[in-house]
């Protein structure tokens, strides 16, 4: 079911969202009545139950006022949930994880310099293969989801042998093919990964580090 912006259910969902954002906990049924100009609390209860049934709202049965807007509800309101965190770089194919909302472990706030329409996701770096480029284990990288990239871009690529990996995309002068380049001469003395069949899953656009 799609919510229409002029419907009472949309207004109720929007009021719950605004109230939680403003004061940190959901409104009472009577507050909802006043906000959407409904005189009957039973009518509001009916709308809330339908919002729960259609997946826009979650209601904890053990707590009478515990109303939580689901991801589907946030989507219906047009609220940007933030950037999905998908785990470590070596945690599988990001394309698969991004196929639905279940791929995200949680969401992080989107930096202001990125448009909310940018298809971004976040990964934690696992490994030492890029330390000579200043990228270390446990760094967080923000990635723009795309399946093409230019030579010299830092990319997230999915390979059959190494799983998901963060590397630089370069053109091999000998084969003229695009290859993945590591930046740790102790681990990769030849620098270029042997994987020639890989899928680009995104371009790294930012790096965060906790000190």
Phi and psi restraints in degrees (value plus and minus 20) as a CYANA .aco file:
   2 UNK   PHI    -117.2   -77.2
   2 UNK   PSI     112.7   152.7
   3 UNK   PHI    -103.7   -63.7
   3 UNK   PSI     111.4   151.4
   4 UNK   PHI    -108.7   -68.7
   4 UNK   PSI     120.6   160.6
   5 UNK   PHI     -83.6   -43.6
   5 UNK   PSI     -43.8    -3.8
   6 UNK   PHI    -113.9   -73.9
   6 UNK   PSI     -15.6    24.4
   7 UNK   PHI    -102.2   -62.2
   7 UNK   PSI     135.5   175.5
   8 UNK   PHI     -84.6   -44.6
   8 UNK   PSI     -55.4   -15.4
   9 UNK   PHI     -85.8   -45.8
   9 UNK   PSI     -59.8   -19.8
  10 UNK   PHI     -83.8   -43.8
  10 UNK   PSI     -64.3   -24.3
  11 UNK   PHI     -82.6   -42.6
  11 UNK   PSI     -59.7   -19.7
  12 UNK   PHI     -85.5   -45.5
  12 UNK   PSI     -66.3   -26.3
  13 UNK   PHI     -81.4   -41.4
  13 UNK   PSI     -62.4   -22.4
  14 UNK   PHI     -84.6   -44.6
  14 UNK   PSI     -60.4   -20.4
  15 UNK   PHI     -86.5   -46.5
  15 UNK   PSI     -60.4   -20.4
  16 UNK   PHI     -81.0   -41.0
  16 UNK   PSI     -65.6   -25.6
  17 UNK   PHI     -80.6   -40.6
  17 UNK   PSI     -69.3   -29.3
  18 UNK   PHI     -81.6   -41.6
  18 UNK   PSI     -59.1   -19.1
  19 UNK   PHI     -87.8   -47.8
  19 UNK   PSI     -64.4   -24.4
  20 UNK   PHI     -84.1   -44.1
  20 UNK   PSI     -60.3   -20.3
  21 UNK   PHI     -83.4   -43.4
  21 UNK   PSI     -56.9   -16.9
  22 UNK   PHI     -98.6   -58.6
  22 UNK   PSI     -63.1   -23.1
  23 UNK   PHI    -145.0  -105.0
  23 UNK   PSI     -24.8    15.2
  24 UNK   PHI      73.0   113.0
  24 UNK   PSI     -23.5    16.5
  25 UNK   PHI    -167.9  -127.9
  25 UNK   PSI     137.0   177.0
  26 UNK   PHI     -93.6   -53.6
  26 UNK   PSI     142.8   182.8
  27 UNK   PHI     -98.2   -58.2
  27 UNK   PSI     144.6   184.6
  28 UNK   PHI     -98.8   -58.8
  28 UNK   PSI     146.7   186.7
  29 UNK   PHI     -83.1   -43.1
  29 UNK   PSI     -58.5   -18.5
  30 UNK   PHI     -86.6   -46.6
  30 UNK   PSI     -56.7   -16.7
  31 UNK   PHI     -83.9   -43.9
  31 UNK   PSI     -58.3   -18.3
  32 UNK   PHI     -84.9   -44.9
  32 UNK   PSI     -61.2   -21.2
  33 UNK   PHI     -74.3   -34.3
  33 UNK   PSI     -69.2   -29.2
  34 UNK   PHI     -86.1   -46.1
  34 UNK   PSI     -58.9   -18.9
  35 UNK   PHI     -89.3   -49.3
  35 UNK   PSI     -54.7   -14.7
  36 UNK   PHI    -129.9   -89.9
  36 UNK   PSI      -7.2    32.8
  37 UNK   PHI      38.8    78.8
  37 UNK   PSI      27.6    67.6
  38 UNK   PHI    -134.7   -94.7
  38 UNK   PSI     112.3   152.3
  39 UNK   PHI    -107.8   -67.8
  39 UNK   PSI     -40.9    -0.9
  40 UNK   PHI    -124.1   -84.1
  40 UNK   PSI     105.0   145.0
  41 UNK   PHI     -87.8   -47.8
  41 UNK   PSI     -50.2   -10.2
  42 UNK   PHI     -87.1   -47.1
  42 UNK   PSI     -52.6   -12.6
  43 UNK   PHI     -85.4   -45.4
  43 UNK   PSI     -61.9   -21.9
  44 UNK   PHI     -84.3   -44.3
  44 UNK   PSI     -63.5   -23.5
  45 UNK   PHI     -78.3   -38.3
  45 UNK   PSI     -59.4   -19.4
  46 UNK   PHI     -83.1   -43.1
  46 UNK   PSI     -63.1   -23.1
  47 UNK   PHI     -84.4   -44.4
  47 UNK   PSI     -62.1   -22.1
  48 UNK   PHI     -82.4   -42.4
  48 UNK   PSI     -63.1   -23.1
  49 UNK   PHI     -82.9   -42.9
  49 UNK   PSI     -57.6   -17.6
  50 UNK   PHI     -89.7   -49.7
  50 UNK   PSI     -55.9   -15.9
  51 UNK   PHI     -85.4   -45.4
  51 UNK   PSI     -56.0   -16.0
  52 UNK   PHI     -88.1   -48.1
  52 UNK   PSI     -66.1   -26.1
  53 UNK   PHI     -82.7   -42.7
  53 UNK   PSI     -54.8   -14.8
  54 UNK   PHI    -108.9   -68.9
  54 UNK   PSI     -20.0    20.0
  55 UNK   PHI      70.4   110.4
  55 UNK   PSI     -11.8    28.2
  56 UNK   PHI    -106.5   -66.5
  56 UNK   PSI     -39.7     0.3
  57 UNK   PHI    -159.2  -119.2
  57 UNK   PSI     124.1   164.1
  58 UNK   PHI    -136.0   -96.0
  58 UNK   PSI     112.0   152.0
  59 UNK   PHI    -142.9  -102.9
  59 UNK   PSI      98.2   138.2
  60 UNK   PHI     -93.9   -53.9
  60 UNK   PSI      96.1   136.1
  61 UNK   PHI     -84.1   -44.1
  61 UNK   PSI     -41.0    -1.0
  62 UNK   PHI    -106.1   -66.1
  62 UNK   PSI     -28.3    11.7
  63 UNK   PHI    -151.5  -111.5
  63 UNK   PSI      92.3   132.3
  64 UNK   PHI     -80.5   -40.5
  64 UNK   PSI     -48.0    -8.0
  65 UNK   PHI    -131.2   -91.2
  65 UNK   PSI      -7.6    32.4
  66 UNK   PHI    -104.1   -64.1
  66 UNK   PSI      68.0   108.0
  67 UNK   PHI    -126.4   -86.4
  67 UNK   PSI     108.4   148.4
  68 UNK   PHI    -150.6  -110.6
  68 UNK   PSI     107.9   147.9
  69 UNK   PHI     -97.3   -57.3
  69 UNK   PSI     109.4   149.4
  70 UNK   PHI     -99.7   -59.7
  70 UNK   PSI     153.4   193.4
  71 UNK   PHI     -81.5   -41.5
  71 UNK   PSI     -56.9   -16.9
  72 UNK   PHI     -84.2   -44.2
  72 UNK   PSI     -56.3   -16.3
  73 UNK   PHI     -87.8   -47.8
  73 UNK   PSI     -60.8   -20.8
  74 UNK   PHI     -82.7   -42.7
  74 UNK   PSI     -59.3   -19.3
  75 UNK   PHI     -82.6   -42.6
  75 UNK   PSI     -60.3   -20.3
  76 UNK   PHI     -84.6   -44.6
  76 UNK   PSI     -52.2   -12.2
  77 UNK   PHI    -103.6   -63.6
  77 UNK   PSI     -28.5    11.5
  78 UNK   PHI      56.5    96.5
  78 UNK   PSI       3.7    43.7
  79 UNK   PHI    -106.0   -66.0
  79 UNK   PSI     110.3   150.3
  80 UNK   PHI     -95.2   -55.2
  80 UNK   PSI      96.1   136.1
  81 UNK   PHI     -93.5   -53.5
  81 UNK   PSI     -35.3     4.7
  82 UNK   PHI      91.2   131.2
  82 UNK   PSI    -179.3  -139.3
  83 UNK   PHI    -119.5   -79.5
  83 UNK   PSI     105.9   145.9
  84 UNK   PHI     -90.9   -50.9
  84 UNK   PSI     112.5   152.5
  85 UNK   PHI    -113.8   -73.8
  85 UNK   PSI     101.7   141.7
  86 UNK   PHI    -126.0   -86.0
  86 UNK   PSI     -11.1    28.9
  87 UNK   PHI      78.9   118.9
  87 UNK   PSI    -172.1  -132.1
  88 UNK   PHI    -104.2   -64.2
  88 UNK   PSI     141.4   181.4
  89 UNK   PHI     -78.3   -38.3
  89 UNK   PSI     -52.6   -12.6
  90 UNK   PHI    -110.6   -70.6
  90 UNK   PSI       2.0    42.0
  91 UNK   PHI    -118.0   -78.0
  91 UNK   PSI       2.1    42.1
  92 UNK   PHI      93.9   133.9
  92 UNK   PSI    -191.7  -151.7
  93 UNK   PHI    -103.2   -63.2
  93 UNK   PSI      93.1   133.1
  94 UNK   PHI     -80.0   -40.0
  94 UNK   PSI     -53.1   -13.1
  95 UNK   PHI     -77.8   -37.8
  95 UNK   PSI     -60.6   -20.6
  96 UNK   PHI     -89.5   -49.5
  96 UNK   PSI     -62.7   -22.7
  97 UNK   PHI     -84.8   -44.8
  97 UNK   PSI     -51.3   -11.3
  98 UNK   PHI    -105.7   -65.7
  98 UNK   PSI     -21.4    18.6
  99 UNK   PHI     -83.7   -43.7
  99 UNK   PSI     -48.8    -8.8
 100 UNK   PHI    -170.6  -130.6
 100 UNK   PSI     153.4   193.4
 101 UNK   PHI     -85.4   -45.4
 101 UNK   PSI     -39.2     0.8
 102 UNK   PHI     -88.7   -48.7
 102 UNK   PSI     -33.8     6.2
 103 UNK   PHI     -91.4   -51.4
 103 UNK   PSI     -39.9     0.1
 104 UNK   PHI    -108.1   -68.1
 104 UNK   PSI     112.0   152.0
 105 UNK   PHI     -94.1   -54.1
 105 UNK   PSI     -58.0   -18.0
 106 UNK   PHI    -187.7  -147.7
 106 UNK   PSI     158.7   198.7
 107 UNK   PHI    -137.8   -97.8
 107 UNK   PSI     126.8   166.8
 108 UNK   PHI    -139.1   -99.1
 108 UNK   PSI     135.5   175.5
 109 UNK   PHI     -83.6   -43.6
 109 UNK   PSI     116.8   156.8
 110 UNK   PHI     -99.0   -59.0
 110 UNK   PSI     105.1   145.1
 111 UNK   PHI     -78.0   -38.0
 111 UNK   PSI     125.1   165.1
 112 UNK   PHI     -80.8   -40.8
 112 UNK   PSI     -47.9    -7.9
 113 UNK   PHI     -92.4   -52.4
 113 UNK   PSI     -29.4    10.6
 114 UNK   PHI    -124.0   -84.0
 114 UNK   PSI     113.0   153.0
 115 UNK   PHI     -87.7   -47.7
 115 UNK   PSI     123.4   163.4
 116 UNK   PHI     -86.3   -46.3
 116 UNK   PSI     -35.2     4.8
 117 UNK   PHI    -103.4   -63.4
 117 UNK   PSI     -31.1     8.9
 118 UNK   PHI     -84.9   -44.9
 118 UNK   PSI     106.9   146.9
 119 UNK   PHI    -100.2   -60.2
 119 UNK   PSI      60.6   100.6
 120 UNK   PHI    -120.9   -80.9
 120 UNK   PSI     134.8   174.8
 121 UNK   PHI    -166.6  -126.6
 121 UNK   PSI     144.9   184.9
 122 UNK   PHI    -142.0  -102.0
 122 UNK   PSI     121.7   161.7
 123 UNK   PHI    -152.4  -112.4
 123 UNK   PSI     131.5   171.5
 124 UNK   PHI    -117.4   -77.4
 124 UNK   PSI     112.3   152.3
 125 UNK   PHI     -92.8   -52.8
 125 UNK   PSI     112.1   152.1
 126 UNK   PHI    -146.8  -106.8
 126 UNK   PSI      84.5   124.5
 127 UNK   PHI     110.1   150.1
 127 UNK   PSI     149.0   189.0
 128 UNK   PHI    -131.6   -91.6
 128 UNK   PSI      -8.7    31.3
 129 UNK   PHI     -92.3   -52.3
 129 UNK   PSI     -30.7     9.3
 130 UNK   PHI    -143.1  -103.1
 130 UNK   PSI       2.2    42.2
 131 UNK   PHI     -86.3   -46.3
 131 UNK   PSI     -46.8    -6.8
 132 UNK   PHI     -96.9   -56.9
 132 UNK   PSI     -24.9    15.1
 133 UNK   PHI    -124.2   -84.2
 133 UNK   PSI     -10.6    29.4
 134 UNK   PHI      58.2    98.2
 134 UNK   PSI       2.4    42.4
 135 UNK   PHI    -133.8   -93.8
 135 UNK   PSI     100.7   140.7
 136 UNK   PHI    -139.4   -99.4
 136 UNK   PSI     143.4   183.4
 137 UNK   PHI     -75.0   -35.0
 137 UNK   PSI     120.4   160.4
 138 UNK   PHI      57.5    97.5
 138 UNK   PSI     -21.8    18.2
 139 UNK   PHI     -83.1   -43.1
 139 UNK   PSI     130.0   170.0
 140 UNK   PHI    -127.4   -87.4
 140 UNK   PSI     107.2   147.2
 141 UNK   PHI    -132.8   -92.8
 141 UNK   PSI     117.6   157.6
 142 UNK   PHI    -116.7   -76.7
 142 UNK   PSI     109.7   149.7
 143 UNK   PHI    -142.5  -102.5
 143 UNK   PSI     114.0   154.0
 144 UNK   PHI    -108.3   -68.3
 144 UNK   PSI     103.3   143.3
 145 UNK   PHI     -90.0   -50.0
 145 UNK   PSI      92.7   132.7
 146 UNK   PHI    -177.5  -137.5
 146 UNK   PSI     135.7   175.7
 147 UNK   PHI    -129.6   -89.6
 147 UNK   PSI     -12.0    28.0
 148 UNK   PHI    -152.9  -112.9
 148 UNK   PSI     134.1   174.1
 149 UNK   PHI    -176.4  -136.4
 149 UNK   PSI     146.6   186.6
 150 UNK   PHI    -122.7   -82.7
 150 UNK   PSI     139.1   179.1
 151 UNK   PHI     -76.5   -36.5
 151 UNK   PSI     114.2   154.2
 152 UNK   PHI      75.0   115.0
 152 UNK   PSI     -31.7     8.3
 153 UNK   PHI     -93.9   -53.9
 153 UNK   PSI     125.1   165.1
 154 UNK   PHI    -103.9   -63.9
 154 UNK   PSI     106.5   146.5
 155 UNK   PHI    -148.7  -108.7
 155 UNK   PSI     137.6   177.6
 156 UNK   PHI    -118.4   -78.4
 156 UNK   PSI      99.9   139.9
 157 UNK   PHI    -143.8  -103.8
 157 UNK   PSI     126.6   166.6
 158 UNK   PHI    -127.7   -87.7
 158 UNK   PSI     100.1   140.1
 159 UNK   PHI    -138.9   -98.9
 159 UNK   PSI     134.3   174.3
 160 UNK   PHI     -87.7   -47.7
 160 UNK   PSI     -56.8   -16.8
 161 UNK   PHI    -107.2   -67.2
 161 UNK   PSI     -57.6   -17.6
 162 UNK   PHI    -130.3   -90.3
 162 UNK   PSI     -15.1    24.9
 163 UNK   PHI      47.7    87.7
 163 UNK   PSI    -163.5  -123.5
 164 UNK   PHI    -105.0   -65.0
 164 UNK   PSI     113.7   153.7
 165 UNK   PHI    -163.9  -123.9
 165 UNK   PSI     130.0   170.0
 166 UNK   PHI    -122.9   -82.9
 166 UNK   PSI      99.8   139.8
 167 UNK   PHI    -168.2  -128.2
 167 UNK   PSI     151.0   191.0
 168 UNK   PHI    -110.9   -70.9
 168 UNK   PSI     119.5   159.5
 169 UNK   PHI    -108.9   -68.9
 169 UNK   PSI      99.7   139.7
 170 UNK   PHI    -152.9  -112.9
 170 UNK   PSI     142.3   182.3
 171 UNK   PHI    -121.0   -81.0
 171 UNK   PSI     103.9   143.9
 172 UNK   PHI     -92.1   -52.1
 172 UNK   PSI     100.5   140.5
 173 UNK   PHI     -84.3   -44.3
 173 UNK   PSI     -48.3    -8.3
 174 UNK   PHI     -97.9   -57.9
 174 UNK   PSI     -72.2   -32.2
 175 UNK   PHI    -110.6   -70.6
 175 UNK   PSI     -34.7     5.3
 176 UNK   PHI      46.6    86.6
 176 UNK   PSI      -9.0    31.0
 177 UNK   PHI    -115.9   -75.9
 177 UNK   PSI     134.5   174.5
 178 UNK   PHI     -93.9   -53.9
 178 UNK   PSI     114.7   154.7
 179 UNK   PHI    -152.6  -112.6
 179 UNK   PSI     151.1   191.1
 180 UNK   PHI    -124.9   -84.9
 180 UNK   PSI     110.6   150.6
 181 UNK   PHI    -134.3   -94.3
 181 UNK   PSI     111.9   151.9
 182 UNK   PHI    -116.6   -76.6
 182 UNK   PSI     141.9   181.9
 183 UNK   PHI    -148.9  -108.9
 183 UNK   PSI      43.3    83.3
 184 UNK   PHI    -175.6  -135.6
 184 UNK   PSI      76.7   116.7
 185 UNK   PHI     -84.9   -44.9
 185 UNK   PSI     -45.8    -5.8
 186 UNK   PHI     -90.2   -50.2
 186 UNK   PSI     -59.0   -19.0
 187 UNK   PHI    -104.3   -64.3
 187 UNK   PSI     -57.6   -17.6
 188 UNK   PHI    -149.6  -109.6
 188 UNK   PSI      58.3    98.3
 189 UNK   PHI     -80.7   -40.7
 189 UNK   PSI     -48.1    -8.1
 190 UNK   PHI    -109.0   -69.0
 190 UNK   PSI     -26.3    13.7
 191 UNK   PHI      48.3    88.3
 191 UNK   PSI     -66.6   -26.6
 192 UNK   PHI    -102.8   -62.8
 192 UNK   PSI     112.4   152.4
 193 UNK   PHI     -90.5   -50.5
 193 UNK   PSI     127.2   167.2
 194 UNK   PHI     -88.6   -48.6
 194 UNK   PSI     -38.3     1.7
 195 UNK   PHI     -86.0   -46.0
 195 UNK   PSI     100.0   140.0
 196 UNK   PHI    -127.9   -87.9
 196 UNK   PSI     -36.5     3.5
 197 UNK   PHI    -124.0   -84.0
 197 UNK   PSI      87.9   127.9
 198 UNK   PHI    -168.4  -128.4
 198 UNK   PSI     141.4   181.4
 199 UNK   PHI    -138.5   -98.5
 199 UNK   PSI     106.7   146.7
 200 UNK   PHI     -97.9   -57.9
 200 UNK   PSI     108.8   148.8
 201 UNK   PHI    -134.5   -94.5
 201 UNK   PSI     -19.5    20.5
 202 UNK   PHI     142.5   182.5
 202 UNK   PSI     142.7   182.7
 203 UNK   PHI    -132.7   -92.7
 203 UNK   PSI     111.3   151.3
 204 UNK   PHI     -90.8   -50.8
 204 UNK   PSI     104.9   144.9
 205 UNK   PHI    -137.4   -97.4
 205 UNK   PSI     -30.5     9.5
 206 UNK   PHI    -182.3  -142.3
 206 UNK   PSI     137.1   177.1
 207 UNK   PHI    -153.8  -113.8
 207 UNK   PSI     112.6   152.6
 208 UNK   PHI    -136.5   -96.5
 208 UNK   PSI     123.0   163.0
 209 UNK   PHI    -158.9  -118.9
 209 UNK   PSI     112.3   152.3
 210 UNK   PHI    -110.2   -70.2
 210 UNK   PSI     111.2   151.2
